[in-house]
């Protein structure tokens, strides 16, 4: 299984927010932001921080993709 954060980047565009603004508002590190950019898994704690800042649910910012 893999993850996709395409929904997150679309939501940032809709909210007129830059990645660095999200990083600062959520209190996440550069390494975590890099993982998100590369569609790599991050902790549930990070996902909860992002959802708190963006006022959304996890399904609004990520998808689980079945690998074939």
Backbone atoms as SQL, in Angstrom:
CREATE TABLE atoms (id INTEGER PRIMARY KEY, chain TEXT, resi INTEGER, resn TEXT, atom TEXT, x REAL, y REAL, z REAL);
INSERT INTO atoms VALUES
  (1, 'A', 1, 'UNK', 'N', 0.837, -1.191, 0.000),
  (2, 'A', 1, 'UNK', 'CA', 0.000, 0.000, 0.000),
  (3, 'A', 1, 'UNK', 'C', 0.879, 1.251, 0.000),
  (4, 'A', 2, 'UNK', 'N', 0.358, 2.275, -0.581),
  (5, 'A', 2, 'UNK', 'CA', 1.071, 3.551, -0.644),
  (6, 'A', 2, 'UNK', 'C', 0.113, 4.666, -0.246),
  (7, 'A', 3, 'UNK', 'N', 0.672, 5.829, 0.022),
  (8, 'A', 3, 'UNK', 'CA', -0.155, 6.982, 0.366),
  (9, 'A', 3, 'UNK', 'C', 0.014, 8.067, -0.686),
  (10, 'A', 4, 'UNK', 'N', -1.011, 8.877, -0.816),
  (11, 'A', 4, 'UNK', 'CA', -0.961, 10.030, -1.702),
  (12, 'A', 4, 'UNK', 'C', -1.491, 11.239, -0.939),
  (13, 'A', 5, 'UNK', 'N', -0.734, 12.319, -0.991),
  (14, 'A', 5, 'UNK', 'CA', -1.150, 13.559, -0.325),
  (15, 'A', 5, 'UNK', 'C', -1.602, 14.613, -1.333),
  (16, 'A', 6, 'UNK', 'N', -2.020, 14.180, -2.523),
  (17, 'A', 6, 'UNK', 'CA', -2.471, 15.129, -3.535),
  (18, 'A', 6, 'UNK', 'C', -3.620, 15.997, -3.019),
  (19, 'A', 7, 'UNK', 'N', -4.504, 15.402, -2.221),
  (20, 'A', 7, 'UNK', 'CA', -5.624, 16.166, -1.659),
  (21, 'A', 7, 'UNK', 'C', -5.120, 17.290, -0.754),
  (22, 'A', 8, 'UNK', 'N', -4.033, 17.030, -0.034),
  (23, 'A', 8, 'UNK', 'CA', -3.447, 18.046, 0.847),
  (24, 'A', 8, 'UNK', 'C', -2.981, 19.245, 0.042),
  (25, 'A', 9, 'UNK', 'N', -2.269, 18.987, -1.053),
  (26, 'A', 9, 'UNK', 'CA', -1.737, 20.095, -1.851),
  (27, 'A', 9, 'UNK', 'C', -2.870, 20.879, -2.524),
  (28, 'A', 10, 'UNK', 'N', -3.925, 20.193, -2.935),
  (29, 'A', 10, 'UNK', 'CA', -5.072, 20.893, -3.517),
  (30, 'A', 10, 'UNK', 'C', -5.770, 21.753, -2.472),
  (31, 'A', 11, 'UNK', 'N', -5.871, 21.235, -1.245),
  (32, 'A', 11, 'UNK', 'CA', -6.499, 21.990, -0.167),
  (33, 'A', 11, 'UNK', 'C', -5.678, 23.232, 0.166),
  (34, 'A', 12, 'UNK', 'N', -4.362, 23.114, 0.146),
  (35, 'A', 12, 'UNK', 'CA', -3.512, 24.283, 0.395),
  (36, 'A', 12, 'UNK', 'C', -3.747, 25.359, -0.659),
  (37, 'A', 13, 'UNK', 'N', -3.867, 24.948, -1.907),
  (38, 'A', 13, 'UNK', 'CA', -4.148, 25.907, -2.987),
  (39, 'A', 13, 'UNK', 'C', -5.484, 26.588, -2.728),
  (40, 'A', 14, 'UNK', 'N', -6.505, 25.797, -2.368),
  (41, 'A', 14, 'UNK', 'CA', -7.830, 26.367, -2.104),
  (42, 'A', 14, 'UNK', 'C', -7.797, 27.361, -0.952),
  (43, 'A', 15, 'UNK', 'N', -6.956, 27.096, 0.043),
  (44, 'A', 15, 'UNK', 'CA', -6.858, 27.973, 1.215),
  (45, 'A', 15, 'UNK', 'C', -5.796, 29.059, 1.038),
  (46, 'A', 16, 'UNK', 'N', -5.195, 29.100, -0.154),
  (47, 'A', 16, 'UNK', 'CA', -4.171, 30.091, -0.471),
  (48, 'A', 16, 'UNK', 'C', -3.039, 30.061, 0.561),
  (49, 'A', 17, 'UNK', 'N', -2.568, 28.854, 0.852),
  (50, 'A', 17, 'UNK', 'CA', -1.538, 28.654, 1.862),
  (51, 'A', 17, 'UNK', 'C', -0.322, 27.985, 1.230),
  (52, 'A', 18, 'UNK', 'N', 0.854, 28.428, 1.604),
  (53, 'A', 18, 'UNK', 'CA', 2.109, 27.848, 1.117),
  (54, 'A', 18, 'UNK', 'C', 2.521, 26.697, 2.038),
  (55, 'A', 19, 'UNK', 'N', 3.362, 25.804, 1.507),
  (56, 'A', 19, 'UNK', 'CA', 3.838, 24.666, 2.296),
  (57, 'A', 19, 'UNK', 'C', 4.564, 25.128, 3.560),
  (58, 'A', 20, 'UNK', 'N', 5.357, 26.179, 3.442),
  (59, 'A', 20, 'UNK', 'CA', 6.110, 26.662, 4.600),
  (60, 'A', 20, 'UNK', 'C', 5.173, 27.252, 5.663),
  (61, 'A', 21, 'UNK', 'N', 4.085, 27.865, 5.234),
  (62, 'A', 21, 'UNK', 'CA', 3.096, 28.376, 6.192),
  (63, 'A', 21, 'UNK', 'C', 2.447, 27.215, 6.937),
  (64, 'A', 22, 'UNK', 'N', 2.149, 26.145, 6.228),
  (65, 'A', 22, 'UNK', 'CA', 1.574, 24.957, 6.851),
  (66, 'A', 22, 'UNK', 'C', 2.559, 24.356, 7.842),
  (67, 'A', 23, 'UNK', 'N', 3.810, 24.271, 7.433),
  (68, 'A', 23, 'UNK', 'CA', 4.867, 23.716, 8.294),
  (69, 'A', 23, 'UNK', 'C', 4.934, 24.472, 9.616),
  (70, 'A', 24, 'UNK', 'N', 4.941, 25.782, 9.549),
  (71, 'A', 24, 'UNK', 'CA', 5.034, 26.599, 10.757),
  (72, 'A', 24, 'UNK', 'C', 3.763, 26.505, 11.592),
  (73, 'A', 25, 'UNK', 'N', 2.610, 26.574, 10.961),
  (74, 'A', 25, 'UNK', 'CA', 1.340, 26.536, 11.688),
  (75, 'A', 25, 'UNK', 'C', 1.124, 25.203, 12.390),
  (76, 'A', 26, 'UNK', 'N', 1.551, 24.108, 11.751),
  (77, 'A', 26, 'UNK', 'CA', 1.350, 22.774, 12.329),
  (78, 'A', 26, 'UNK', 'C', 2.489, 22.372, 13.261),
  (79, 'A', 27, 'UNK', 'N', 3.598, 23.095, 13.215),
  (80, 'A', 27, 'UNK', 'CA', 4.738, 22.762, 14.055),
  (81, 'A', 27, 'UNK', 'C', 5.423, 21.468, 13.640),
  (82, 'A', 28, 'UNK', 'N', 5.513, 21.261, 12.344),
  (83, 'A', 28, 'UNK', 'CA', 6.194, 20.062, 11.838),
  (84, 'A', 28, 'UNK', 'C', 7.561, 20.460, 11.286),
  (85, 'A', 29, 'UNK', 'N', 8.446, 19.498, 11.181),
  (86, 'A', 29, 'UNK', 'CA', 9.803, 19.768, 10.717),
  (87, 'A', 29, 'UNK', 'C', 9.950, 19.689, 9.207),
  (88, 'A', 30, 'UNK', 'N', 11.105, 20.135, 8.750),
  (89, 'A', 30, 'UNK', 'CA', 11.407, 20.102, 7.315),
  (90, 'A', 30, 'UNK', 'C', 11.440, 18.684, 6.776),
  (91, 'A', 31, 'UNK', 'N', 11.937, 17.750, 7.588),
  (92, 'A', 31, 'UNK', 'CA', 12.002, 16.355, 7.164),
  (93, 'A', 31, 'UNK', 'C', 10.602, 15.799, 6.940),
  (94, 'A', 32, 'UNK', 'N', 9.681, 16.141, 7.828),
  (95, 'A', 32, 'UNK', 'CA', 8.297, 15.682, 7.699),
  (96, 'A', 32, 'UNK', 'C', 7.651, 16.278, 6.455),
  (97, 'A', 33, 'UNK', 'N', 7.882, 17.560, 6.215),
  (98, 'A', 33, 'UNK', 'CA', 7.343, 18.201, 5.022),
  (99, 'A', 33, 'UNK', 'C', 7.903, 17.539, 3.763),
  (100, 'A', 34, 'UNK', 'N', 9.165, 17.163, 3.807),
  (101, 'A', 34, 'UNK', 'CA', 9.789, 16.467, 2.678),
  (102, 'A', 34, 'UNK', 'C', 9.129, 15.111, 2.451),
  (103, 'A', 35, 'UNK', 'N', 8.850, 14.381, 3.529),
  (104, 'A', 35, 'UNK', 'CA', 8.172, 13.088, 3.411),
  (105, 'A', 35, 'UNK', 'C', 6.797, 13.269, 2.773),
  (106, 'A', 36, 'UNK', 'N', 6.070, 14.290, 3.188),
  (107, 'A', 36, 'UNK', 'CA', 4.750, 14.557, 2.613),
  (108, 'A', 36, 'UNK', 'C', 4.877, 14.841, 1.115),
  (109, 'A', 37, 'UNK', 'N', 5.876, 15.624, 0.746),
  (110, 'A', 37, 'UNK', 'CA', 6.081, 15.979, -0.663),
  (111, 'A', 37, 'UNK', 'C', 6.407, 14.760, -1.515),
  (112, 'A', 38, 'UNK', 'N', 7.024, 13.743, -0.896),
  (113, 'A', 38, 'UNK', 'CA', 7.410, 12.527, -1.619),
  (114, 'A', 38, 'UNK', 'C', 6.394, 11.395, -1.451),
  (115, 'A', 39, 'UNK', 'N', 5.229, 11.702, -0.904),
  (116, 'A', 39, 'UNK', 'CA', 4.180, 10.704, -0.663),
  (117, 'A', 39, 'UNK', 'C', 4.690, 9.533, 0.173),
  (118, 'A', 40, 'UNK', 'N', 5.460, 9.847, 1.205),
  (119, 'A', 40, 'UNK', 'CA', 5.940, 8.835, 2.139),
  (120, 'A', 40, 'UNK', 'C', 5.086, 8.881, 3.407),
  (121, 'A', 41, 'UNK', 'N', 4.932, 7.760, 4.094),
  (122, 'A', 41, 'UNK', 'CA', 4.105, 7.743, 5.307),
  (123, 'A', 41, 'UNK', 'C', 4.662, 8.647, 6.404),
  (124, 'A', 42, 'UNK', 'N', 3.763, 9.291, 7.131),
  (125, 'A', 42, 'UNK', 'CA', 4.113, 10.092, 8.306),
  (126, 'A', 42, 'UNK', 'C', 3.260, 9.603, 9.473),
  (127, 'A', 43, 'UNK', 'N', 3.582, 10.036, 10.660),
  (128, 'A', 43, 'UNK', 'CA', 2.887, 9.553, 11.852),
  (129, 'A', 43, 'UNK', 'C', 1.456, 10.091, 11.941),
  (130, 'A', 44, 'UNK', 'N', 0.657, 9.400, 12.708),
  (131, 'A', 44, 'UNK', 'CA', -0.717, 9.834, 12.946),
  (132, 'A', 44, 'UNK', 'C', -0.726, 11.182, 13.667),
  (133, 'A', 45, 'UNK', 'N', 0.263, 11.408, 14.504),
  (134, 'A', 45, 'UNK', 'CA', 0.371, 12.685, 15.220),
  (135, 'A', 45, 'UNK', 'C', 0.505, 13.841, 14.228),
  (136, 'A', 46, 'UNK', 'N', 1.324, 13.652, 13.203),
  (137, 'A', 46, 'UNK', 'CA', 1.496, 14.677, 12.166),
  (138, 'A', 46, 'UNK', 'C', 0.175, 14.899, 11.437),
  (139, 'A', 47, 'UNK', 'N', -0.497, 13.816, 11.086),
  (140, 'A', 47, 'UNK', 'CA', -1.778, 13.939, 10.376),
  (141, 'A', 47, 'UNK', 'C', -2.788, 14.712, 11.216),
  (142, 'A', 48, 'UNK', 'N', -2.810, 14.451, 12.529),
  (143, 'A', 48, 'UNK', 'CA', -3.747, 15.160, 13.414),
  (144, 'A', 48, 'UNK', 'C', -3.403, 16.646, 13.482),
  (145, 'A', 49, 'UNK', 'N', -2.125, 16.984, 13.500),
  (146, 'A', 49, 'UNK', 'CA', -1.712, 18.396, 13.509),
  (147, 'A', 49, 'UNK', 'C', -2.170, 19.093, 12.232),
  (148, 'A', 50, 'UNK', 'N', -1.951, 18.414, 11.096),
  (149, 'A', 50, 'UNK', 'CA', -2.350, 19.001, 9.812),
  (150, 'A', 50, 'UNK', 'C', -3.857, 19.215, 9.761),
  (151, 'A', 51, 'UNK', 'N', -4.615, 18.216, 10.215),
  (152, 'A', 51, 'UNK', 'CA', -6.072, 18.330, 10.217),
  (153, 'A', 51, 'UNK', 'C', -6.525, 19.459, 11.139),
  (154, 'A', 52, 'UNK', 'N', -5.848, 19.633, 12.254),
  (155, 'A', 52, 'UNK', 'CA', -6.195, 20.718, 13.167),
  (156, 'A', 52, 'UNK', 'C', -5.986, 22.085, 12.543),
  (157, 'A', 53, 'UNK', 'N', -4.869, 22.247, 11.863),
  (158, 'A', 53, 'UNK', 'CA', -4.563, 23.527, 11.220),
  (159, 'A', 53, 'UNK', 'C', -5.520, 23.797, 10.059),
  (160, 'A', 54, 'UNK', 'N', -5.820, 22.757, 9.290),
  (161, 'A', 54, 'UNK', 'CA', -6.636, 22.927, 8.084),
  (162, 'A', 54, 'UNK', 'C', -8.136, 22.742, 8.345),
  (163, 'A', 55, 'UNK', 'N', -8.498, 22.385, 9.576),
  (164, 'A', 55, 'UNK', 'CA', -9.894, 22.182, 9.961),
  (165, 'A', 55, 'UNK', 'C', -10.561, 21.166, 9.026),
  (166, 'A', 56, 'UNK', 'N', -9.972, 19.971, 8.977),
  (167, 'A', 56, 'UNK', 'CA', -10.484, 18.927, 8.087),
  (168, 'A', 56, 'UNK', 'C', -10.273, 17.559, 8.724),
  (169, 'A', 57, 'UNK', 'N', -10.676, 16.514, 8.017),
  (170, 'A', 57, 'UNK', 'CA', -10.460, 15.136, 8.445),
  (171, 'A', 57, 'UNK', 'C', -9.327, 14.519, 7.622),
  (172, 'A', 58, 'UNK', 'N', -8.788, 13.415, 8.109),
  (173, 'A', 58, 'UNK', 'CA', -7.664, 12.773, 7.438),
  (174, 'A', 58, 'UNK', 'C', -7.994, 12.425, 5.981),
  (175, 'A', 59, 'UNK', 'N', -9.189, 11.959, 5.735),
  (176, 'A', 59, 'UNK', 'CA', -9.590, 11.604, 4.372),
  (177, 'A', 59, 'UNK', 'C', -9.632, 12.784, 3.424),
  (178, 'A', 60, 'UNK', 'N', -9.645, 14.004, 3.993),
  (179, 'A', 60, 'UNK', 'CA', -9.649, 15.208, 3.165),
  (180, 'A', 60, 'UNK', 'C', -8.260, 15.564, 2.666),
  (181, 'A', 61, 'UNK', 'N', -7.215, 14.947, 3.263),
  (182, 'A', 61, 'UNK', 'CA', -5.849, 15.330, 2.878),
  (183, 'A', 61, 'UNK', 'C', -4.985, 14.165, 2.397),
  (184, 'A', 62, 'UNK', 'N', -5.498, 12.947, 2.497),
  (185, 'A', 62, 'UNK', 'CA', -4.700, 11.812, 2.028),
  (186, 'A', 62, 'UNK', 'C', -5.555, 10.690, 1.498),
  (187, 'A', 63, 'UNK', 'N', -4.960, 9.856, 0.667),
  (188, 'A', 63, 'UNK', 'CA', -5.591, 8.644, 0.155),
  (189, 'A', 63, 'UNK', 'C', -4.624, 7.484, 0.356),
  (190, 'A', 64, 'UNK', 'N', -5.186, 6.301, 0.589),
  (191, 'A', 64, 'UNK', 'CA', -4.408, 5.062, 0.610),
  (192, 'A', 64, 'UNK', 'C', -4.586, 4.428, -0.770),
  (193, 'A', 65, 'UNK', 'N', -3.472, 4.090, -1.393),
  (194, 'A', 65, 'UNK', 'CA', -3.505, 3.544, -2.746),
  (195, 'A', 65, 'UNK', 'C', -2.991, 2.106, -2.708),
  (196, 'A', 66, 'UNK', 'N', -3.778, 1.207, -3.258),
  (197, 'A', 66, 'UNK', 'CA', -3.387, -0.208, -3.349),
  (198, 'A', 66, 'UNK', 'C', -2.335, -0.366, -4.430),
  (199, 'A', 67, 'UNK', 'N', -1.214, -0.987, -4.093),
  (200, 'A', 67, 'UNK', 'CA', -0.203, -1.298, -5.105),
  (201, 'A', 67, 'UNK', 'C', -0.573, -2.622, -5.747),
  (202, 'A', 68, 'UNK', 'N', -0.353, -2.715, -7.031),
  (203, 'A', 68, 'UNK', 'CA', -0.715, -3.938, -7.742),
  (204, 'A', 68, 'UNK', 'C', 0.452, -4.855, -7.938);
